[in-house]
Each structure stands twice: as C-alpha cells, then as structure tokens.
Amino acid sequence: MYDFVIVGAGLFGAVFAREMTDAGYKCLLIDQRDHIGGNVYTEKVEGIDVHKYGAHIFHTNDKRIWEYVNKFAEFNHYINKPKVRYKDRIYSFPINLMTLYQIYGVTTPKEAEEKLNEIRLPIDEPANLEEWILSQVGPELYELFIKGYTFKQWQKHPKDLPSFIIKRLPIRLNFEENYFEDSYQGIPKNGYTAMVENMLEGIEVRLNENYFDNKSYYDNLGKQLVYTGKIDEFFNYEFGELEYRSLRFESKVLDGNYQGNAVFNYTDIEVPYTRVLEHKHFNFGNQKKTVVTWEYPDSYTKGKVPYYPINDAKNSNIYKLYEAKTKDLPNIIFGGRLAEYKYYDMHQIVGSALSKAKSIKLKLAE
C-alpha cells in the first residue's frame, strides 16, 4: 500500500516523509505517542508554546538547512543566553568576559587571558571531561559551572565521562553571551508542533501505534521501512541494552514573570534539578500568566523517554554490533538519534534526513 512506512513522527521521520512525498512516493508515518513532533513537540498553555520535552532552540551554520525549515515555519530571533545560578549567586553563561569579571574582577580580554593562564591546570593530554575542563578554566570555574551540573545530568563523575561532551561549551574572552556560535538561530513563532504539521501536510499519520505491537503488519505494509526508534529494541536487545539518560519535568502555571529569562542552569550539586525554563521568554511573550518547568535528570528504564545516549566505550562497542546487523537489511533505513545512537542537534537531524532522502531518491531513479 505504501512506498515507505516510517516509524516515528519526529523531525527525522517528518523531513524524510516530506521529501519522499514531494518526489511522488506514498508514505505512512506511525508513532507510539499521541502527538507528532517527537521531542520537539510543543503545546499551547495559557497562549504560551510550552516545550514539553525540554528547551529546543534551532541553530545552524548551514544556510540550506535554515532555508529548508523556514519553508514550514516563521522563526523568531531568539538568542539563547542562559544564566547560571550557583547557591545564592547568578552568573553570565557560557563562560565569557562578564563571567570572569564577576568572579575575578578582570575587565579586558588581556587580563582575562592572563587570569586563565594562571588558573589552568597543566594537563597536556586530558583523558576525560574533568581533566579537559580543568586544563581550560581551572578548579574554581570547574566547581562553579561544570562539576555539579555534569554529575546530576549523567550520574557519573566527570572524570568517568569523555571530554567531547564538554567541548561543545564555548569559553570566550569577550562579552558575548550567545550560547551558540551559529549564523542562524531561532524558534518557530507558532511552536514546533505547527512546523511539523506543515511538514506532514497531506501525509497519512497514525498515532498511538506501537510498531512492535504489529511488527509483521507494518513490515509488510510498505516496500521499505524507515526506523527511527531504539536500535537495540529493533534487534530485540540481542547484544544487550544500550544506556541512556532520561529527564523528568515538573511544570506550573504562575502569575506574571517568574525568572526573567528563558533558561536558568542550576549547577549546585545540592539542587536536584539542572534547569528551570520559563517558556514565554522563548517567544518574547507578555502574557499575564507564565509556565515554568523544572527539569530533573533521571535514570532511564523502559517506559521512560530515552533522551541522551551514553557514548562511552562500553556502549559504543555494543552499538557497533547493532550497526553491523543493519548492513544485512537493505530495505530498512535507520535514522535519527535513537536508531544511530548519536547525540544529534535538530539541524543535524534535518540534514541527516535530507541526505538520506536524497540518496534513496537517486537509488530509486537508477
């Protein structure tokens, strides 16, 4: 009945379905949740677009990808400038000249560089996250901004985590507070759900459908299967379960303005949550009400949402075994964060889906 049956109505599935539908192929998307959009799903509460699965800010240096998503939504000019609260102090973040002024009193890039040279630990070949950040900013900034937050987020000591996790964090000698350094950045003015709805216009979607409950049915419903779920689940955990970190959210509707910024990071180990989001600030809202979400790191067990793959050596080796098995299934396309066990940002998901759709179209045209 279909050219492609796509498991998962998140960004990868939606972009792939749009591309193949526009090329003349018939697609069906299924998703076990009761909504489209995957983790970028937003819902309206008191006229505010609430990011139900945590903050999502679209950012990219790729003009092609930026123009692509702008076909489906009008984006605002939101710039992500989170603040850090450690005990009773608030700091500029990511670490920049204002941060260094707040802590050390330095006022120029030269003074800041001299201070960092003074406090950095001389570690020539950092072997883990802790050693890398100590080699960049020293013990005090590590304690203030990284140690507690990282331990809460991953439930592992920073010395037991790979350094690439923290290398995404910019360290600046100017007053730039923009977390990202990309040319394009923003959030859909009408929320991500509306954007994905536009992507899926004219495409059949079935919600509350668990692929594994009707696997043989869906496997035979289309010529090719596109799978965006957990790769270990697809192979019935043959080589063991891959590890993830999950999140738990507590939200409240309050009056007025709660914290004056969209994102506050709480880096004190004694505070159980890592972030507090005030959603109306993502879209410069002036509503009388406000929606505030406390974000708690959580261990992952079946039934919870798997947010972050734990890409340590053990899990990477397990994933390679599953990846090898995909080579024997040419009619099944694996894509997305869970199927590739990779920490993708949104623009990378879109780019990956576009690339995969292009290659499939070329193959089918041969």
matplotlib code that plots the C-alpha trace (Angstrom):
import matplotlib.pyplot as plt

x = [0.0, 2.9, 6.3, 7.6, 6.4, 8.1, 8.3, 8.5, 6.9, 9.7, 11.9, 13.8, 10.6, 8.7, 11.5, 12.1, 8.3, 8.0, 10.9, 9.7, 6.1, 7.2, 9.1, 5.9, 6.2, 3.4, 4.4, 2.8, 4.1, 3.3, 4.2, 3.5, 2.9, -0.4, 1.3, 3.6, 7.0, 8.8, 10.8, 10.4, 6.7, 5.2, 1.7, -0.3, -0.8, -2.3, -1.3, 2.3, 4.2, 5.4, 8.4, 7.1, 10.4, 12.8, 14.1, 14.7, 16.5, 17.1, 20.6, 22.8, 25.6, 24.1, 22.1, 20.5, 19.0, 17.9, 16.1, 14.5, 12.9, 11.8, 9.6, 7.4, 7.6, 8.3, 11.1, 11.7, 15.1, 15.5, 19.1, 19.9, 21.5, 21.1, 22.1, 23.7, 22.7, 25.1, 24.0, 22.9, 24.8, 23.8, 26.4, 26.6, 26.9, 28.6, 31.9, 32.8, 34.4, 31.4, 31.7, 35.4, 34.7, 32.0, 34.4, 37.9, 37.3, 39.1, 37.9, 39.8, 40.4, 44.2, 43.5, 41.1, 43.7, 46.3, 44.0, 43.0, 46.7, 47.3, 44.4, 44.5, 46.0, 48.9, 47.4, 48.9, 46.7, 43.3, 41.9, 38.4, 35.8, 37.2, 40.8, 39.8, 37.8, 40.5, 43.0, 40.9, 39.5, 40.9, 39.4, 37.2, 35.3, 35.0, 33.4, 31.0, 29.8, 30.6, 31.1, 27.7, 25.7, 27.5, 27.2, 23.5, 22.9, 24.9, 25.0, 28.7, 31.7, 33.1, 36.4, 34.4, 33.0, 34.5, 35.8, 33.7, 30.6, 32.0, 33.9, 30.6, 30.7, 32.3, 34.8, 35.1, 37.3, 34.6, 31.2, 29.2, 26.6, 25.0, 25.4, 25.6, 28.0, 25.9, 24.9, 21.2, 19.2, 15.6, 12.3, 9.2, 6.8, 3.8, 5.7, 7.5, 4.2, 2.8, 6.1, 5.9, 2.2, 3.1, 5.9, 3.3, 0.5, -1.2, 0.8, -1.0, -0.1, -1.3, -0.7, -0.8, 0.6, 3.5, 5.4, 6.4, 2.8, 2.1, 5.6, 4.8, 1.8, 3.8, 6.8, 4.6, 2.6, 5.3, 8.1, 10.6, 10.7, 12.2, 13.0, 13.8, 13.4, 15.9, 18.2, 18.7, 15.0, 14.7, 17.1, 15.4, 18.4, 20.4, 23.7, 22.4, 20.7, 22.2, 22.3, 20.6, 19.9, 16.3, 14.6, 11.7, 9.7, 7.5, 5.6, 3.4, 1.3, 2.0, 1.2, 3.4, 7.1, 9.0, 12.7, 13.1, 14.9, 14.0, 16.8, 18.5, 21.0, 21.4, 24.9, 24.9, 25.0, 22.6, 19.9, 18.2, 17.1, 19.5, 17.4, 14.4, 12.6, 10.2, 8.6, 7.1, 10.5, 11.4, 8.9, 9.2, 5.7, 4.0, 1.1, -0.3, 0.4, 3.6, 4.5, 7.6, 9.3, 11.8, 14.0, 15.3, 17.8, 16.6, 17.9, 16.5, 14.3, 11.9, 8.8, 10.7, 11.9, 15.5, 17.0, 20.8, 22.9, 25.8, 28.5, 31.2, 33.4, 31.1, 28.0, 29.8, 31.1, 27.5, 26.2, 28.8, 27.4, 23.9, 25.1, 26.8, 23.5, 21.8, 24.0, 22.2, 18.8, 19.0, 15.2, 15.3, 16.5, 17.8, 17.9, 17.8, 19.2, 17.9, 18.5, 22.0, 22.7, 24.2, 23.6, 22.2, 21.1, 18.0, 19.8, 21.8, 18.7, 17.2, 20.4, 20.7, 17.1, 17.6, 20.8, 19.2, 16.2, 18.4, 20.4, 17.3, 15.7, 18.9, 18.9, 15.3, 15.8, 18.6]
y = [0.0, 2.4, 3.0, 3.9, 3.1, 5.4, 4.5, 7.8, 11.1, 13.2, 15.5, 12.8, 11.0, 14.2, 15.5, 12.2, 11.8, 15.3, 14.8, 11.4, 12.5, 15.5, 13.1, 11.2, 8.4, 7.3, 7.5, 6.4, 7.6, 5.8, 6.9, 5.3, 8.7, 10.6, 13.5, 14.3, 16.1, 13.7, 15.5, 18.9, 18.8, 22.0, 22.6, 25.7, 26.5, 30.0, 31.1, 30.0, 27.4, 25.0, 22.8, 19.6, 17.7, 20.4, 23.5, 23.3, 26.2, 25.7, 26.8, 26.1, 27.4, 25.6, 28.1, 25.3, 23.7, 27.1, 27.9, 24.5, 24.7, 28.3, 26.8, 25.3, 28.0, 31.6, 31.8, 34.5, 36.0, 34.3, 34.1, 31.5, 33.4, 31.1, 32.2, 30.1, 30.1, 28.6, 28.8, 32.4, 33.9, 34.4, 34.4, 35.1, 31.9, 30.4, 31.4, 34.8, 38.1, 39.1, 35.8, 36.3, 39.9, 38.7, 36.2, 37.6, 41.3, 41.3, 43.8, 43.2, 40.2, 40.5, 40.4, 37.5, 35.5, 36.2, 35.0, 31.8, 31.1, 31.5, 29.2, 26.5, 23.1, 22.0, 18.8, 18.1, 15.3, 15.4, 11.9, 12.7, 15.5, 16.6, 16.9, 18.7, 21.5, 21.8, 22.4, 25.2, 27.1, 25.7, 24.3, 27.2, 27.6, 23.8, 23.7, 26.6, 25.7, 22.1, 19.6, 19.5, 20.0, 17.2, 14.8, 15.5, 15.2, 12.0, 10.4, 9.8, 11.6, 14.0, 12.0, 9.0, 10.8, 11.5, 15.1, 15.6, 16.1, 19.4, 20.6, 21.9, 24.6, 27.8, 29.7, 33.4, 36.4, 38.8, 39.8, 37.6, 35.7, 33.8, 30.2, 29.2, 30.5, 29.6, 32.1, 31.2, 30.8, 31.0, 29.3, 28.9, 31.7, 29.3, 26.4, 23.3, 21.3, 23.7, 23.4, 19.6, 19.8, 21.8, 19.3, 16.5, 18.2, 15.6, 12.7, 9.9, 9.7, 7.1, 8.0, 5.7, 3.0, 0.9, -0.6, -3.7, -4.5, -5.0, -5.5, -8.1, -6.0, -2.8, -4.7, -5.9, -2.7, -0.9, -1.5, 0.0, 0.6, 3.7, 3.1, 6.0, 4.2, 2.5, 0.3, -2.2, -2.7, -3.3, -6.2, -7.4, -6.5, -9.3, -7.7, -6.1, -2.8, 0.5, 3.0, 6.4, 9.3, 10.4, 13.6, 14.3, 17.6, 19.4, 22.4, 25.1, 27.9, 31.0, 34.7, 37.3, 36.8, 34.2, 34.4, 37.0, 34.6, 31.6, 29.3, 29.1, 26.4, 25.3, 23.9, 23.4, 19.6, 20.1, 21.4, 18.3, 19.9, 21.1, 23.7, 25.9, 27.0, 29.9, 29.2, 32.5, 34.1, 31.8, 33.8, 37.2, 36.8, 39.3, 37.1, 37.7, 34.1, 32.2, 28.5, 27.4, 23.9, 22.4, 19.8, 16.9, 14.4, 10.9, 7.3, 5.6, 2.5, 1.0, 3.1, 6.4, 8.7, 8.0, 11.4, 11.2, 8.3, 7.5, 7.3, 5.7, 2.9, 0.1, 1.4, 2.4, -1.1, -2.5, -0.1, -1.2, -4.7, -3.5, -1.2, -4.2, -6.0, -3.2, -3.8, -7.1, -5.2, -3.1, -2.4, -0.9, 2.7, 3.6, 7.2, 9.6, 9.9, 6.6, 4.5, 5.8, 6.1, 9.6, 12.9, 14.9, 18.5, 19.5, 20.9, 17.7, 15.6, 17.6, 17.4, 13.7, 13.1, 15.3, 13.5, 10.1, 11.0, 12.3, 9.1, 7.0, 9.1, 8.7, 5.0, 4.5, 6.6, 4.3]
z = [0.0, 0.7, -0.7, 2.8, 6.3, 8.7, 12.3, 14.3, 13.6, 15.0, 12.9, 11.0, 10.1, 9.1, 6.9, 5.2, 4.6, 3.2, 0.8, -0.5, -0.8, -2.9, -5.1, -5.8, -3.3, -0.8, 2.9, 6.1, 9.5, 12.7, 16.2, 19.6, 21.2, 20.9, 19.1, 16.2, 16.6, 18.8, 21.5, 19.8, 20.4, 21.9, 23.2, 24.0, 27.6, 28.5, 25.0, 25.5, 23.5, 26.1, 25.2, 26.6, 26.4, 27.3, 25.6, 21.8, 20.1, 16.4, 15.4, 12.4, 10.2, 7.2, 5.1, 3.2, 6.3, 7.7, 4.5, 4.5, 8.0, 7.2, 4.5, 7.2, 9.9, 10.5, 13.1, 15.7, 16.5, 19.9, 21.0, 23.8, 26.7, 29.7, 33.2, 35.9, 39.5, 42.0, 45.6, 46.0, 43.0, 39.4, 36.7, 33.0, 30.9, 28.9, 30.5, 29.0, 29.9, 32.0, 33.9, 34.6, 35.7, 38.1, 39.7, 39.3, 38.5, 35.2, 32.7, 29.4, 27.2, 28.0, 31.8, 31.3, 29.3, 31.9, 34.6, 32.8, 32.2, 35.9, 37.0, 34.3, 35.3, 33.1, 31.7, 28.3, 27.2, 29.0, 29.3, 30.4, 30.8, 34.2, 33.0, 29.9, 31.6, 34.4, 31.6, 30.2, 33.2, 36.4, 39.6, 40.7, 37.5, 37.1, 40.6, 39.9, 36.4, 35.5, 38.3, 40.0, 36.8, 35.0, 37.9, 38.1, 34.4, 33.8, 37.3, 36.7, 38.0, 35.3, 35.3, 34.1, 31.1, 27.7, 27.0, 23.8, 26.0, 27.4, 24.3, 22.9, 25.6, 24.4, 26.5, 25.4, 26.1, 25.1, 26.5, 24.0, 25.9, 23.0, 23.9, 20.2, 17.6, 14.6, 11.9, 12.1, 15.3, 16.4, 17.4, 15.3, 16.2, 16.4, 18.0, 16.7, 16.5, 13.9, 12.0, 11.9, 11.0, 7.9, 7.0, 7.2, 5.2, 3.0, 4.5, 6.5, 10.1, 12.7, 16.3, 19.4, 17.2, 18.6, 15.8, 17.9, 18.7, 15.0, 13.6, 10.9, 9.7, 9.3, 7.8, 5.0, 4.5, 2.6, 0.1, 2.6, 6.3, 7.9, 11.5, 14.0, 17.3, 19.6, 17.6, 20.4, 20.7, 17.0, 17.3, 20.5, 22.6, 21.1, 22.2, 25.4, 26.2, 25.2, 28.1, 28.1, 30.4, 30.8, 32.1, 34.3, 34.2, 36.7, 35.4, 37.0, 35.7, 37.6, 37.5, 35.9, 35.3, 37.3, 36.5, 33.7, 31.4, 29.3, 30.8, 34.2, 34.8, 38.4, 38.9, 42.7, 43.3, 46.3, 44.0, 42.5, 39.1, 36.4, 34.6, 35.1, 31.9, 31.6, 28.3, 27.3, 27.1, 24.1, 22.1, 23.9, 25.4, 27.6, 28.7, 32.2, 33.1, 32.8, 32.5, 34.4, 34.1, 36.5, 34.7, 36.7, 35.3, 35.6, 35.1, 32.1, 32.3, 29.8, 29.5, 30.0, 27.2, 26.2, 25.8, 25.8, 24.6, 26.9, 24.3, 26.4, 25.2, 26.5, 24.8, 21.6, 21.3, 21.7, 19.2, 16.6, 16.9, 16.1, 13.4, 11.7, 11.6, 9.7, 6.8, 6.2, 5.9, 2.7, 2.7, 6.1, 6.7, 10.1, 11.1, 14.0, 17.5, 18.8, 15.6, 15.2, 19.0, 18.5, 20.1, 17.3, 17.4, 15.5, 12.5, 12.3, 12.3, 9.4, 7.5, 8.0, 6.9, 3.8, 2.9, 3.4, 1.3, -1.5, -1.6, -1.7, -4.5, -6.5, -5.9, -6.9, -10.1, -11.3]

ax = plt.figure().add_subplot(projection="3d")
ax.plot(x, y, z, "-o")
ax.set_aspect("equal")
plt.show()
